[in-house]
């Protein structure tokens, strides 16, 4: 699976997102970094194990050596999971081994975007919505409807406008959007 996004473009995206945050300050202080600390041996209220982590976007792995002492790496195959049909071959799944401490400047994109997610409207317009992913924790940014930093929202939208130019990433956003619509999942549009 080959992304058209170059390593230098991913670096520029990381730099742009380094300058913004969902709120003024570290949002992890609101919830004791629940999104980072709830993996590994954590269990939800139903007794289910979660090894919480994220998939890197196609080509994002170029920014890492796979020897980072703070990340646990898994290499999966797209065909074995719920990815778009255009995805084949290796996908990279990472988990933080040192929660809640990690090098903020090296956090993967999905960490940097949260709690926002890209969504295509029925007309095909790119929107940012609050994440609708089922999580084994409660994010105060979502549950308490804390107002997000406008610069964070705009920077995230700008990044997604560039990312969806890659057909693999476009296909992922389209699949996720279609899934939300077909399952009648309610979502809140934050920006379009």
C-alpha positions in Angstrom: 0.0 0.0 0.0 1.7 3.2 -1.2 0.6 6.6 -0.1 1.2 9.6 -2.3 2.0 11.7 0.8 5.7 12.3 1.2 7.6 12.1 4.4 8.4 15.9 4.2 4.7 16.6 3.9 3.9 14.5 7.0 6.6 16.4 8.8 5.1 19.7 7.8 1.7 18.5 9.0 3.1 17.5 12.3 4.7 20.9 12.7 1.4 22.7 11.9 -0.4 20.6 14.5 2.3 21.1 17.1 1.2 24.8 17.2 -2.4 24.0 18.2 -4.3 22.1 20.8 -8.0 21.2 21.3 -8.1 23.5 24.3 -5.8 26.0 26.0 -3.3 23.7 27.8 -3.1 20.0 28.0 -6.5 18.4 27.6 -5.1 15.2 29.2 -5.3 16.9 32.6 -9.1 16.9 32.3 -9.3 13.2 32.4 -5.9 12.0 33.6 -5.0 11.2 30.0 -7.7 8.5 29.7 -7.0 8.1 26.0 -3.4 7.2 26.7 -3.7 5.3 30.0 -6.6 3.0 29.3 -4.7 0.4 27.3 -2.9 -2.7 28.2 -4.4 -4.4 31.3 -7.4 -2.0 31.4 -10.9 -3.3 31.4 -14.1 -1.6 30.8 -17.2 -1.8 32.9 -18.3 -5.0 31.1 -14.9 -6.7 31.9 -13.6 -6.5 28.4 -9.9 -6.1 27.8 -8.7 -3.1 25.8 -5.2 -2.7 24.3 -5.9 0.8 23.2 -3.9 2.2 20.4 -4.3 3.7 16.9 -3.6 2.8 13.3 -1.2 5.1 11.5 -2.5 6.6 8.2 -0.9 5.2 5.0 2.7 6.5 4.8 2.7 8.0 8.3 5.0 5.2 9.4 7.8 6.9 7.4 8.2 9.4 10.4 9.1 6.6 12.8 12.0 4.1 13.0 9.8 1.4 14.6 12.4 1.3 17.4 10.9 4.0 19.5 11.1 2.9 23.2 7.8 4.6 24.0 5.7 2.8 21.3 4.6 -0.8 20.9 4.3 -1.7 17.2 2.1 -4.2 15.5 2.1 -4.9 11.8 -1.3 -6.0 10.5 -2.7 -6.7 7.1 -5.5 -4.5 5.8 -7.3 -7.4 4.2 -7.8 -9.0 7.7 -9.6 -5.9 9.1 -12.3 -3.4 8.3 -10.4 -1.2 5.9 -11.5 0.1 2.5 -11.2 -2.4 -0.4 -8.4 -0.2 -1.9 -6.2 -1.0 1.1 -4.0 -4.0 0.9 -0.8 -5.1 2.6 0.7 -3.7 5.8 -1.0 -1.3 8.2 0.7 -0.2 11.3 -0.9 -0.2 14.8 0.8 1.6 17.7 0.2 1.8 21.4 1.9 4.0 23.9 4.1 2.1 26.3 4.8 5.0 28.6 1.4 6.6 29.3 0.6 9.3 30.1 4.1 10.5 29.1 5.0 10.5 25.5 7.0 12.9 23.3 4.2 15.2 22.3 6.0 16.3 19.1 6.1 12.7 17.9 2.4 11.8 18.6 0.7 10.2 15.6 -1.9 12.1 13.7 -4.9 10.3 15.1 -3.8 11.5 18.6 -3.4 15.0 17.4 -6.8 15.2 15.7 -8.9 13.8 18.6 -11.7 14.5 19.4 -12.3 15.6 15.8 -12.9 13.2 12.9 -13.3 13.8 9.2 -16.7 13.1 7.6 -18.0 13.5 4.0 -21.5 15.0 3.8 -24.0 13.3 1.5 -23.0 16.0 -1.0 -19.3 15.0 -0.7 -18.2 18.0 1.3 -15.5 17.5 3.9 -16.7 18.2 7.4 -15.1 17.8 10.9 -17.3 16.1 13.4 -16.9 15.1 17.0 -15.6 11.5 17.1 -18.3 8.9 17.2 -15.9 6.0 17.9 -16.9 3.7 20.7 -14.3 4.2 23.5 -13.7 2.5 26.8 -13.4 5.8 28.5 -15.3 9.1 28.5 -13.6 12.1 26.9 -14.7 15.4 28.7 -14.1 17.3 25.4 -17.1 15.3 24.0 -19.2 14.4 27.0 -19.0 17.9 28.6 -19.1 19.7 25.2 -16.1 21.8 26.0 -15.5 24.4 23.3 -12.6 23.5 21.1 -9.9 26.0 20.2 -10.8 27.6 16.8 -7.2 27.5 15.6 -7.1 23.8 16.4 -10.3 23.2 14.4 -9.0 25.2 11.4 -5.6 23.6 11.4 -7.2 20.1 11.6 -9.5 20.9 8.7 -6.6 22.3 6.6 -4.7 19.1 7.2 -7.6 16.8 6.3 -8.2 18.8 3.1 -4.6 17.8 2.1 -4.8 14.2 3.4 -7.9 13.3 1.5 -6.1 14.1 -1.8 -4.5 10.7 -1.2 -7.0 8.1 -2.6 -6.3 5.7 0.2 -7.1 8.2 2.9 -10.1 9.5 0.9 -11.4 5.9 0.7 -11.0 5.5 4.5 -12.9 8.8 5.2 -15.6 7.8 2.7 -16.0 4.4 4.2 -16.3 5.7 7.8 -18.7 8.4 6.6 -20.9 5.8 4.8 -20.8 3.6 7.8 -22.1 6.4 10.1 -24.9 7.2 7.7 -25.9 3.5 7.1 -26.0 2.9 10.9 -27.8 6.2 11.6 -25.1 7.2 14.0 -25.7 10.7 15.2 -22.9 13.1 14.9 -22.2 16.8 15.5 -20.7 18.8 12.7 -18.0 21.2 14.1 -16.7 22.7 10.9 -17.2 22.6 7.2 
